[in-house]
Amino acid sequence: VTPALFEKWQPIVGTYANEIRLKKMHTRWGSCNTRAKRIWLSVYLPAYPIKCTEYVIVHELCHLHHANHSHAFWQTVAIAMPDYQQWHNILAGKTGQLD
């Protein structure tokens, strides 16, 4: 994981992770321990466009504000990354990959 991506997005989202780790995850792209402020990212993300990794970083950082998938959570994601749905859809297999 490139720390530069976290350095880019943490100020935008307005929260900071204490720890970032990689893990072989087969059912999700990332996870977040809100108490420890630890974010795990899937080792399989590099197979997708870099914007997909950025979306997962934003998604997990937003969980440090909202530990759920509430309307407020998704608003926070949209404010930080207005085009998030495009990258979310690629990871969900709902659209073809872009360059």
Secondary structure in CASP SS format (residue, H / E / C, confidence):
PFRMAT SS
TARGET T0000
AUTHOR 0000-0000-0000
METHOD secondary structure of the structure
MODEL  1
V C 1.00
T C 1.00
P H 1.00
A H 1.00
L H 1.00
F H 1.00
E H 1.00
K H 1.00
W H 1.00
Q H 1.00
P H 1.00
I H 1.00
V H 1.00
G C 1.00
T C 1.00
Y C 1.00
A C 1.00
N C 1.00
E E 1.00
I E 1.00
R E 1.00
L E 1.00
K E 1.00
K C 1.00
M C 1.00
H C 1.00
T C 1.00
R C 1.00
W C 1.00
G E 1.00
S E 1.00
C E 1.00
N E 1.00
T C 1.00
R C 1.00
A C 1.00
K C 1.00
R E 1.00
I E 1.00
W E 1.00
L E 1.00
S E 1.00
V C 1.00
Y C 1.00
L H 1.00
P H 1.00
A H 1.00
Y C 1.00
P C 1.00
I H 1.00
K H 1.00
C H 1.00
T H 1.00
E H 1.00
Y H 1.00
V H 1.00
I H 1.00
V H 1.00
H H 1.00
E H 1.00
L H 1.00
C H 1.00
H H 1.00
L C 1.00
H C 1.00
H C 1.00
A C 1.00
N C 1.00
H C 1.00
S C 1.00
H H 1.00
A H 1.00
F H 1.00
W H 1.00
Q H 1.00
T H 1.00
V H 1.00
A H 1.00
I H 1.00
A H 1.00
M C 1.00
P C 1.00
D C 1.00
Y H 1.00
Q H 1.00
Q H 1.00
W H 1.00
H H 1.00
N H 1.00
I H 1.00
L H 1.00
A C 1.00
G C 1.00
K C 1.00
T C 1.00
G C 1.00
Q C 1.00
L C 1.00
D C 1.00
END
